[in-house]
């Protein structure tokens, strides 16, 4: 805490009493101490202490606009578009982006493409300058979503073409967010392909294009992941700290389920990947437990199953490195069994576990069975 504080802190005995009281929940750290605690634990303030008045992330179109899907569609086909129709369309796009984490990509991509075509058709109607810009920006966000889904399903060529379309739309409307996420997707594609220099180039270009948009945090995180895989731990640590400070300076988002919103809990997910790769199993495992906790609601529903899968891989790697083959394979199989997968990302992360198993347990039947299962998945994209 003293390393991160700009002014002198109380004596150690006093700080220790305060810390124990915070751990026991007797009181909540003040705005002065909360960011110091977060920095000490290598995370961001709102990941540990979210605001009490944060909004519900679920969006109901009918409740918000008084229109169901069929009515929105019929209005989009009308000769003129009013503000109520545009607002309903904005909510629809937000809903689709919020379903990315847990919906089946084969189904969501169909709906995303359908709405994208409808927005394109709107350009033939009489729109004001502001309406045309708004609809093109919404098309850009939908193109990003569709591109992500195509890549999750292993369709790399289509994903890259869709990403470039989103980039063009972002340039046309001057959207820093769309530009940043289009570069982030390029960095993600490069990361899963093993092109780590390409990751850094795309991430840095995205940071220049995105300005103060929150996507800058994820771009820095992709850069950190690349540095970790290149064995450059100092650069990795520097990137993680830049990302942590940047995210800590941003307000808590309204809808943390939207795929194109960087929520504070996601930072632990980024750091987990980096520390797993550089061999800091203790910290990586701690962060993995936090990722699973934060991505699971009180009823046991997995809000972010792909994050949870990667966290289980991390726990499997730590188990394997400690000599626990049974635990490693159990975590690995649970990660592969999830219904919602990003095939390139899951294969990339699972390879970390595969490498440890092949090195330490090459003659074990359980390890071979897991490696065969992973090989089958890699062959599907």
Buried (B, 14 or more C-beta within 10 A) or exposed (E): BEEEBEEEBEEEEEBEEBBEEBEEEEEEBEEEBBBBBBBBBBBBBBBBBBEEEEEEBEBEBEEBBEBEEEBBBEBBEEEEBEEEBBBBBBBBBBBBBBBBBBBBBEEBBEBBBEBBEBBEEBEEBEBEEEBBBBBBBBBBBBBBBBBBBBBBBBBBEBBBEBBBBBBBBBBBBEBBBBBBBBBBBBBBBBBBEEBBEBBBBBBBBBBEBBEEBBBBBBBBBBBBBBBBBBEBBEBBBBBBBBBBBBBBEBEBBEBBBBBBBBBBBBBBBBBBBBBBBBEBBEBBBBBBBBBBEBBBEEEEEBBBBBBBBBBBBBBBBBBBBEEBBEBBBBBBBBBBEBEBBBBBBBBBBBBBBBEBBEEBBEEBEBBBEBBEBBEEBBEEB
